[in-house]
Amino acid sequence: MPTDPDPSPQPGRPIELTPVAPGVWPLILGGAVTVLGPLFGFLIGTILGTERETLGMSPIFLFLFLGFFVAGAGIAVALLGLRRILRNRSATAA
């Protein structure tokens, strides 16, 4: 079995991967849901049109309203992620 006669390291800079702080992903995903919730609600309402009514309301208004509820849930997730980041930062600083 041949072995490499030159055990020197490979050329280039070594790469060190550092993990992100706990709570970063909920913050990012909550922010994305917050932004995209009302947009998708308006899109779905527009696709359904204004000819028919659902629960006595236009589908555009109804689904935009539901999109705002989804955005509120996204804000809650983002705030929980931010709280986790801040708690982790204060725990590592002490």
N, CA, C and O atoms as a Tinker XYZ file with bonds, in Angstrom:
   376  protein
     1  N      0.849000   -1.161000    0.000000    73     2
     2  CA     0.000000    0.000000    0.000000    64     1     3
     3  C      0.902000    1.234000    0.000000    63     2     4     5
     4  O      1.626000    1.460000    0.969000    81     3
     5  N      0.873000    2.037000   -1.068000    73     3     6
     6  CA     1.748000    3.214000   -1.136000    64     5     7
     7  C      1.227000    4.329000   -0.236000    63     6     8     9
     8  O      0.022000    4.554000   -0.124000    81     7
     9  N      2.154000    5.009000    0.390000    73     7    10
    10  CA     1.804000    6.155000    1.222000    64     9    11
    11  C      2.375000    7.412000    0.591000    63    10    12    13
    12  O      3.311000    7.354000   -0.206000    81    11
    13  N      1.803000    8.540000    0.955000    73    11    14
    14  CA     2.259000    9.810000    0.418000    64    13    15
    15  C      3.577000   10.194000    1.105000    63    14    16    17
    16  O      3.611000   10.339000    2.327000    81    15
    17  N      4.663000   10.361000    0.336000    73    15    18
    18  CA     5.938000   10.671000    0.971000    64    17    19
    19  C      6.004000   12.088000    1.525000    63    18    20    21
    20  O      6.846000   12.373000    2.377000    81    19
    21  N      5.136000   12.981000    1.061000    73    19    22
    22  CA     5.174000   14.374000    1.511000    64    21    23
    23  C      3.923000   14.670000    2.348000    63    22    24    25
    24  O      2.880000   14.986000    1.775000    81    23
    25  N      3.990000   14.579000    3.688000    73    23    26
    26  CA     2.797000   14.805000    4.512000    64    25    27
    27  C      2.526000   16.277000    4.816000    63    26    28    29
    28  O      1.867000   16.589000    5.808000    81    27
    29  N      3.024000   17.181000    3.981000    73    27    30
    30  CA     2.801000   18.607000    4.234000    64    29    31
    31  C      1.333000   18.961000    3.995000    63    30    32    33
    32  O      0.638000   18.287000    3.234000    81    31
    33  N      0.871000   20.021000    4.651000    73    31    34
    34  CA    -0.542000   20.415000    4.465000    64    33    35
    35  C     -0.806000   20.904000    3.051000    63    34    36    37
    36  O      0.102000   21.305000    2.322000    81    35
    37  N     -2.079000   20.857000    2.693000    73    35    38
    38  CA    -2.500000   21.302000    1.369000    64    37    39
    39  C     -2.321000   22.820000    1.264000    63    38    40    41
    40  O     -2.422000   23.519000    2.273000    81    39
    41  N     -2.058000   23.337000    0.066000    73    39    42
    42  CA    -1.912000   24.788000   -0.083000    64    41    43
    43  C     -3.246000   25.495000    0.147000    63    42    44    45
    44  O     -4.312000   24.926000   -0.087000    81    43
    45  N     -3.173000   26.721000    0.600000    73    43    46
    46  CA    -4.371000   27.522000    0.818000    64    45    47
    47  C     -4.581000   27.805000    2.286000    63    46    48    49
    48  O     -3.861000   27.304000    3.149000    81    47
    49  N     -5.574000   28.612000    2.543000    73    47    50
    50  CA    -5.889000   29.014000    3.904000    64    49    51
    51  C     -6.794000   27.986000    4.557000    63    50    52    53
    52  O     -7.724000   27.506000    3.909000    81    51
    53  N     -6.562000   27.628000    5.815000    73    51    54
    54  CA    -7.490000   26.706000    6.483000    64    53    55
    55  C     -8.827000   27.398000    6.752000    63    54    56    57
    56  O     -8.882000   28.600000    7.013000    81    55
    57  N     -9.876000   26.627000    6.682000    73    55    58
    58  CA   -11.221000   27.165000    6.878000    64    57    59
    59  C    -11.719000   26.735000    8.245000    63    58    60    61
    60  O    -11.692000   25.550000    8.578000    81    59
    61  N    -12.166000   27.684000    9.025000    73    59    62
    62  CA   -12.779000   27.398000   10.316000    64    61    63
    63  C    -14.256000   27.728000   10.239000    63    62    64    65
    64  O    -14.624000   28.882000   10.020000    81    63
    65  N    -15.094000   26.743000   10.415000    73    63    66
    66  CA   -16.536000   26.951000   10.403000    64    65    67
    67  C    -17.003000   27.236000   11.823000    63    66    68    69
    68  O    -16.753000   26.449000   12.736000    81    67
    69  N    -17.670000   28.343000   12.000000    73    67    70
    70  CA   -18.205000   28.678000   13.317000    64    69    71
    71  C    -19.725000   28.650000   13.242000    63    70    72    73
    72  O    -20.307000   29.205000   12.310000    81    71
    73  N    -20.370000   28.017000   14.200000    73    71    74
    74  CA   -21.839000   27.951000   14.157000    64    73    75
    75  C    -22.458000   29.313000   14.488000    63    74    76    77
    76  O    -21.862000   30.139000   15.180000    81    75
    77  N    -23.657000   29.515000   13.978000    73    75    78
    78  CA   -24.369000   30.755000   14.286000    64    77    79
    79  C    -24.937000   30.655000   15.693000    63    78    80    81
    80  O    -25.117000   29.561000   16.227000    81    79
    81  N    -25.212000   31.790000   16.274000    73    79    82
    82  CA   -25.758000   31.832000   17.631000    64    81    83
    83  C    -27.162000   31.236000   17.648000    63    82    84    85
    84  O    -27.897000   31.347000   16.667000    81    83
    85  N    -27.533000   30.606000   18.757000    73    83    86
    86  CA   -28.899000   30.089000   18.854000    64    85    87
    87  C    -29.905000   31.230000   18.731000    63    86    88    89
    88  O    -29.763000   32.274000   19.368000    81    87
    89  N    -30.910000   31.014000   17.912000    73    87    90
    90  CA   -31.949000   32.018000   17.728000    64    89    91
    91  C    -31.848000   32.786000   16.431000    63    90    92    93
    92  O    -32.755000   33.547000   16.095000    81    91
    93  N    -30.754000   32.605000   15.686000    73    91    94
    94  CA   -30.603000   33.348000   14.430000    64    93    95
    95  C    -31.584000   32.844000   13.381000    63    94    96    97
    96  O    -32.198000   33.638000   12.668000    81    95
    97  N    -31.734000   31.522000   13.285000    73    95    98
    98  CA   -32.643000   30.994000   12.262000    64    97    99
    99  C    -34.100000   31.341000   12.527000    63    98   100   101
   100  O    -34.805000   31.690000   11.580000    81    99
   101  N    -34.596000   31.267000   13.766000    73    99   102
   102  CA   -35.972000   31.745000   13.985000    64   101   103
   103  C    -36.139000   33.225000   13.664000    63   102   104   105
   104  O    -37.195000   33.641000   13.187000    81   103
   105  N    -35.109000   34.020000   13.922000    73   103   106
   106  CA   -35.181000   35.444000   13.610000    64   105   107
   107  C    -35.291000   35.653000   12.099000    63   106   108   109
   108  O    -36.108000   36.455000   11.645000    81   107
   109  N    -34.487000   34.948000   11.326000    73   107   110
   110  CA   -34.510000   35.085000    9.864000    64   109   111
   111  C    -35.834000   34.569000    9.292000    63   110   112   113
   112  O    -36.464000   35.238000    8.472000    81   111
   113  N    -36.250000   33.375000    9.730000    73   111   114
   114  CA   -37.485000   32.800000    9.190000    64   113   115
   115  C    -38.717000   33.593000    9.615000    63   114   116   117
   116  O    -39.652000   33.755000    8.831000    81   115
   117  N    -38.725000   34.086000   10.848000    73   115   118
   118  CA   -39.848000   34.914000   11.297000    64   117   119
   119  C    -39.937000   36.211000   10.518000    63   118   120   121
   120  O    -41.031000   36.668000   10.187000    81   119
   121  N    -38.782000   36.810000   10.223000    73   119   122
   122  CA   -38.778000   38.026000    9.402000    64   121   123
   123  C    -39.282000   37.768000    7.993000    63   122   124   125
   124  O    -40.009000   38.585000    7.428000    81   123
   125  N    -38.893000   36.623000    7.421000    73   123   126
   126  CA   -39.360000   36.290000    6.073000    64   125   127
   127  C    -40.870000   36.054000    6.051000    63   126   128   129
   128  O    -41.560000   36.514000    5.141000    81   127
   129  N    -41.379000   35.340000    7.052000    73   127   130
   130  CA   -42.827000   35.096000    7.121000    64   129   131
   131  C    -43.579000   36.404000    7.335000    63   130   132   133
   132  O    -44.666000   36.598000    6.790000    81   131
   133  N    -43.000000   37.296000    8.125000    73   131   134
   134  CA   -43.631000   38.591000    8.377000    64   133   135
   135  C    -43.772000   39.393000    7.095000    63   134   136   137
   136  O    -44.793000   40.043000    6.868000    81   135
   137  N    -42.757000   39.346000    6.269000    73   135   138
   138  CA   -42.797000   40.116000    5.022000    64   137   139
   139  C    -43.685000   39.448000    3.982000    63   138   140   141
   140  O    -44.448000   40.120000    3.289000    81   139
   141  N    -43.588000   38.117000    3.871000    73   139   142
   142  CA   -44.282000   37.429000    2.782000    64   141   143
   143  C    -45.739000   37.070000    3.092000    63   142   144   145
   144  O    -46.507000   36.812000    2.166000    81   143
   145  N    -46.137000   37.046000    4.358000    73   143   146
   146  CA   -47.513000   36.669000    4.712000    64   145   147
   147  C    -48.567000   37.540000    4.052000    63   146   148   149
   148  O    -49.431000   37.014000    3.351000    81   147
   149  N    -48.529000   38.861000    4.250000    73   147   150
   150  CA   -49.541000   39.704000    3.599000    64   149   151
   151  C    -49.445000   39.696000    2.068000    63   150   152   153
   152  O    -50.456000   39.813000    1.376000    81   151
   153  N    -48.238000   39.560000    1.557000    73   151   154
   154  CA   -48.096000   39.518000    0.094000    64   153   155
   155  C    -48.774000   38.287000   -0.500000    63   154   156   157
   156  O    -49.480000   38.385000   -1.504000    81   155
   157  N    -48.558000   37.127000    0.123000    73   155   158
   158  CA   -49.216000   35.926000   -0.374000    64   157   159
   159  C    -50.716000   35.974000   -0.130000    63   158   160   161
   160  O    -51.488000   35.456000   -0.936000    81   159
   161  N    -51.141000   36.586000    0.970000    73   159   162
   162  CA   -52.571000   36.744000    1.209000    64   161   163
   163  C    -53.229000   37.585000    0.128000    63   162   164   165
   164  O    -54.303000   37.243000   -0.367000    81   163
   165  N    -52.584000   38.681000   -0.236000    73   163   166
   166  CA   -53.118000   39.527000   -1.305000    64   165   167
   167  C    -53.096000   38.783000   -2.637000    63   166   168   169
   168  O    -54.021000   38.913000   -3.437000    81   167
   169  N    -52.038000   38.000000   -2.877000    73   167   170
   170  CA   -51.938000   37.230000   -4.123000    64   169   171
   171  C    -53.062000   36.203000   -4.224000    63   170   172   173
   172  O    -53.699000   36.083000   -5.270000    81   171
   173  N    -53.306000   35.470000   -3.156000    73   171   174
   174  CA   -54.367000   34.455000   -3.179000    64   173   175
   175  C    -55.730000   35.122000   -3.354000    63   174   176   177
   176  O    -56.564000   34.632000   -4.114000    81   175
   177  N    -55.958000   36.223000   -2.663000    73   175   178
   178  CA   -57.219000   36.935000   -2.816000    64   177   179
   179  C    -57.410000   37.471000   -4.223000    63   178   180   181
   180  O    -58.525000   37.464000   -4.745000    81   179
   181  N    -56.340000   37.932000   -4.837000    73   179   182
   182  CA   -56.428000   38.431000   -6.205000    64   181   183
   183  C    -56.699000   37.295000   -7.187000    63   182   184   185
   184  O    -57.452000   37.471000   -8.145000    81   183
   185  N    -56.099000   36.146000   -6.959000    73   183   186
   186  CA   -56.329000   34.997000   -7.832000    64   185   187
   187  C    -57.789000   34.562000   -7.763000    63   186   188   189
   188  O    -58.382000   34.218000   -8.785000    81   187
   189  N    -58.370000   34.574000   -6.569000    73   187   190
   190  CA   -59.769000   34.172000   -6.433000    64   189   191
   191  C    -60.732000   35.191000   -7.026000    63   190   192   193
   192  O    -61.852000   34.838000   -7.395000    81   191
   193  N    -60.315000   36.447000   -7.121000    73   191   194
   194  CA   -61.143000   37.469000   -7.757000    64   193   195
   195  C    -62.132000   38.105000   -6.811000    63   194   196   197
   196  O    -62.203000   37.764000   -5.630000    81   195
   197  N    -62.906000   39.050000   -7.360000    73   195   198
   198  CA   -63.879000   39.784000   -6.540000    64   197   199
   199  C    -65.319000   39.406000   -6.866000    63   198   200   201
   200  O    -66.248000   39.992000   -6.311000    81   199
   201  N    -65.519000   38.433000   -7.759000    73   199   202
   202  CA   -66.882000   38.103000   -8.163000    64   201   203
   203  C    -67.673000   37.438000   -7.046000    63   202   204   205
   204  O    -68.850000   37.743000   -6.853000    81   203
   205  N    -67.044000   36.540000   -6.317000    73   203   206
   206  CA   -67.777000   35.829000   -5.272000    64   205   207
   207  C    -67.378000   36.371000   -3.899000    63   206   208   209
   208  O    -66.312000   36.963000   -3.727000    81   207
   209  N    -68.261000   36.150000   -2.935000    73   207   210
   210  CA   -67.982000   36.601000   -1.578000    64   209   211
   211  C    -67.815000   35.390000   -0.670000    63   210   212   213
   212  O    -68.506000   34.382000   -0.823000    81   211
   213  N    -66.893000   35.503000    0.271000    73   211   214
   214  CA   -66.682000   34.465000    1.277000    64   213   215
   215  C    -66.873000   35.109000    2.639000    63   214   216   217
   216  O    -66.203000   36.086000    2.973000    81   215
   217  N    -67.785000   34.558000    3.420000    73   215   218
   218  CA   -68.118000   35.108000    4.739000    64   217   219
   219  C    -68.550000   36.572000    4.648000    63   218   220   221
   220  O    -68.300000   37.354000    5.566000    81   219
   221  N    -69.188000   36.936000    3.555000    73   219   222
   222  CA   -69.685000   38.296000    3.387000    64   221   223
   223  C    -68.620000   39.312000    3.022000    63   222   224   225
   224  O    -68.884000   40.514000    3.050000    81   223
   225  N    -67.420000   38.858000    2.679000    73   223   226
   226  CA   -66.322000   39.766000    2.336000    64   225   227
   227  C    -65.726000   39.381000    0.985000    63   226   228   229
   228  O    -65.866000   38.253000    0.514000    81   227
   229  N    -65.070000   40.343000    0.393000    73   227   230
   230  CA   -64.325000   40.088000   -0.831000    64   229   231
   231  C    -63.131000   39.181000   -0.505000    63   230   232   233
   232  O    -62.511000   39.347000    0.546000    81   231
   233  N    -62.798000   38.230000   -1.378000    73   231   234
   234  CA   -61.649000   37.355000   -1.104000    64   233   235
   235  C    -60.334000   38.119000   -0.949000    63   234   236   237
   236  O    -59.457000   37.689000   -0.199000    81   235
   237  N    -60.186000   39.239000   -1.644000    73   235   238
   238  CA   -58.951000   40.020000   -1.507000    64   237   239
   239  C    -58.814000   40.514000   -0.068000    63   238   240   241
   240  O    -57.751000   40.387000    0.539000    81   239
   241  N    -59.893000   41.078000    0.472000    73   239   242
   242  CA   -59.843000   41.575000    1.850000    64   241   243
   243  C    -59.658000   40.434000    2.836000    63   242   244   245
   244  O    -58.860000   40.544000    3.767000    81   243
   245  N    -60.382000   39.345000    2.644000    73   243   246
   246  CA   -60.337000   38.221000    3.576000    64   245   247
   247  C    -58.928000   37.623000    3.645000    63   246   248   249
   248  O    -58.394000   37.424000    4.737000    81   247
   249  N    -58.330000   37.338000    2.496000    73   247   250
   250  CA   -57.023000   36.697000    2.508000    64   249   251
   251  C    -55.907000   37.672000    2.886000    63   250   252   253
   252  O    -54.893000   37.249000    3.441000    81   251
   253  N    -56.067000   38.944000    2.603000    73   251   254
   254  CA   -55.097000   39.920000    3.086000    64   253   255
   255  C    -55.167000   40.003000    4.613000    63   254   256   257
   256  O    -54.138000   40.104000    5.280000    81   255
   257  N    -56.374000   39.959000    5.157000    73   255   258
   258  CA   -56.558000   39.959000    6.603000    64   257   259
   259  C    -55.918000   38.722000    7.227000    63   258   260   261
   260  O    -55.255000   38.827000    8.259000    81   259
   261  N    -56.108000   37.550000    6.614000    73   259   262
   262  CA   -55.469000   36.323000    7.102000    64   261   263
   263  C    -53.952000   36.408000    6.967000    63   262   264   265
   264  O    -53.224000   35.876000    7.805000    81   263
   265  N    -53.474000   37.073000    5.919000    73   263   266
   266  CA   -52.035000   37.277000    5.751000    64   265   267
   267  C    -51.453000   38.125000    6.862000    63   266   268   269
   268  O    -50.310000   37.916000    7.267000    81   267
   269  N    -52.228000   39.086000    7.365000    73   267   270
   270  CA   -51.760000   39.883000    8.496000    64   269   271
   271  C    -51.661000   39.036000    9.767000    63   270   272   273
   272  O    -50.771000   39.261000   10.587000    81   271
   273  N    -52.557000   38.075000    9.937000    73   271   274
   274  CA   -52.442000   37.164000   11.077000    64   273   275
   275  C    -51.194000   36.296000   10.962000    63   274   276   277
   276  O    -50.503000   36.055000   11.952000    81   275
   277  N    -50.910000   35.829000    9.752000    73   275   278
   278  CA   -49.691000   35.046000    9.525000    64   277   279
   279  C    -48.463000   35.914000    9.796000    63   278   280   281
   280  O    -47.486000   35.436000   10.373000    81   279
   281  N    -48.500000   37.170000    9.392000    73   279   282
   282  CA   -47.384000   38.091000    9.658000    64   281   283
   283  C    -47.215000   38.309000   11.157000    63   282   284   285
   284  O    -46.088000   38.422000   11.638000    81   283
   285  N    -48.300000   38.370000   11.891000    73   283   286
   286  CA   -48.215000   38.497000   13.344000    64   285   287
   287  C    -47.543000   37.294000   13.978000    63   286   288   289
   288  O    -46.765000   37.439000   14.921000    81   287
   289  N    -47.839000   36.100000   13.462000    73   287   290
   290  CA   -47.161000   34.898000   13.954000    64   289   291
   291  C    -45.675000   34.955000   13.603000    63   290   292   293
   292  O    -44.838000   34.523000   14.396000    81   291
   293  N    -45.338000   35.482000   12.424000    73   291   294
   294  CA   -43.935000   35.633000   12.041000    64   293   295
   295  C    -43.205000   36.607000   12.949000    63   294   296   297
   296  O    -42.043000   36.388000   13.291000    81   295
   297  N    -43.877000   37.683000   13.343000    73   295   298
   298  CA   -43.264000   38.638000   14.279000    64   297   299
   299  C    -43.012000   37.965000   15.618000    63   298   300   301
   300  O    -41.973000   38.186000   16.241000    81   299
   301  N    -43.961000   37.142000   16.066000    73   299   302
   302  CA   -43.774000   36.442000   17.341000    64   301   303
   303  C    -42.575000   35.502000   17.280000    63   302   304   305
   304  O    -41.788000   35.447000   18.224000    81   303
   305  N    -42.427000   34.766000   16.185000    73   303   306
   306  CA   -41.285000   33.859000   16.038000    64   305   307
   307  C    -39.982000   34.652000   15.986000    63   306   308   309
   308  O    -38.990000   34.251000   16.595000    81   307
   309  N    -39.976000   35.768000   15.267000    73   307   310
   310  CA   -38.766000   36.594000   15.183000    64   309   311
   311  C    -38.398000   37.167000   16.547000    63   310   312   313
   312  O    -37.219000   37.213000   16.898000    81   311
   313  N    -39.383000   37.599000   17.314000    73   311   314
   314  CA   -39.095000   38.136000   18.648000    64   313   315
   315  C    -38.579000   37.054000   19.596000    63   314   316   317
   316  O    -37.714000   37.322000   20.431000    81   315
   317  N    -39.105000   35.834000   19.471000    73   315   318
   318  CA   -38.580000   34.741000   20.286000    64   317   319
   319  C    -37.134000   34.425000   19.911000    63   318   320   321
   320  O    -36.315000   34.135000   20.783000    81   319
   321  N    -36.822000   34.479000   18.627000    73   319   322
   322  CA   -35.435000   34.275000   18.201000    64   321   323
   323  C    -34.524000   35.373000   18.706000    63   322   324   325
   324  O    -33.398000   35.103000   19.124000    81   323
   325  N    -35.000000   36.613000   18.673000    73   323   326
   326  CA   -34.207000   37.732000   19.185000    64   325   327
   327  C    -33.975000   37.596000   20.682000    63   326   328   329
   328  O    -32.878000   37.867000   21.170000    81   327
   329  N    -34.996000   37.178000   21.405000    73   327   330
   330  CA   -34.842000   36.968000   22.846000    64   329   331
   331  C    -33.813000   35.884000   23.141000    63   330   332   333
   332  O    -33.022000   35.999000   24.077000    81   331
   333  N    -33.835000   34.831000   22.327000    73   331   334
   334  CA   -32.856000   33.755000   22.521000    64   333   335
   335  C    -31.440000   34.232000   22.224000    63   334   336   337
   336  O    -30.502000   33.850000   22.925000    81   335
   337  N    -31.274000   35.051000   21.209000    73   335   338
   338  CA   -29.956000   35.608000   20.896000    64   337   339
   339  C    -29.458000   36.459000   22.048000    63   338   340   341
   340  O    -28.309000   36.322000   22.467000    81   339
   341  N    -30.310000   37.341000   22.568000    73   339   342
   342  CA   -29.901000   38.228000   23.653000    64   341   343
   343  C    -29.599000   37.462000   24.936000    63   342   344   345
   344  O    -28.652000   37.794000   25.649000    81   343
   345  N    -30.392000   36.447000   25.232000    73   343   346
   346  CA   -30.113000   35.643000   26.426000    64   345   347
   347  C    -28.808000   34.872000   26.277000    63   346   348   349
   348  O    -28.044000   34.759000   27.236000    81   347
   349  N    -28.545000   34.343000   25.095000    73   347   350
   350  CA   -27.302000   33.611000   24.868000    64   349   351
   351  C    -26.110000   34.558000   24.952000    63   350   352   353
   352  O    -25.066000   34.181000   25.485000    81   351
   353  N    -26.242000   35.764000   24.445000    73   351   354
   354  CA   -25.161000   36.736000   24.491000    64   353   355
   355  C    -24.852000   37.130000   25.933000    63   354   356   357
   356  O    -23.683000   37.240000   26.302000    81   355
   357  N    -25.879000   37.343000   26.750000    73   355   358
   358  CA   -25.631000   37.735000   28.142000    64   357   359
   359  C    -25.083000   36.553000   28.955000    63   358   360   361
   360  O    -24.321000   36.760000   29.899000    81   359
   361  N    -25.460000   35.321000   28.600000    73   359   362
   362  CA   -24.948000   34.151000   29.316000    64   361   363
   363  C    -23.483000   33.905000   28.986000    63   362   364   365
   364  O    -22.721000   33.482000   29.855000    81   363
   365  N    -23.075000   34.161000   27.750000    73   363   366
   366  CA   -21.672000   33.939000   27.371000    64   365   367
   367  C    -20.783000   35.083000   27.832000    63   366   368   369
   368  O    -19.579000   34.894000   28.005000    81   367
   369  N    -21.360000   36.283000   28.037000    73   367   370
   370  CA   -20.548000   37.424000   28.468000    64   369   371
   371  C    -20.240000   37.350000   29.966000    63   370   372   373
   372  O    -19.226000   37.874000   30.427000    81   371
   373  N    -21.117000   36.700000   30.708000    73   371   374
   374  CA   -20.910000   36.644000   32.171000    64   373   375
   375  C    -19.920000   35.592000   32.576000    63   374   376
   376  O    -19.646000   35.427000   33.765000    81   375
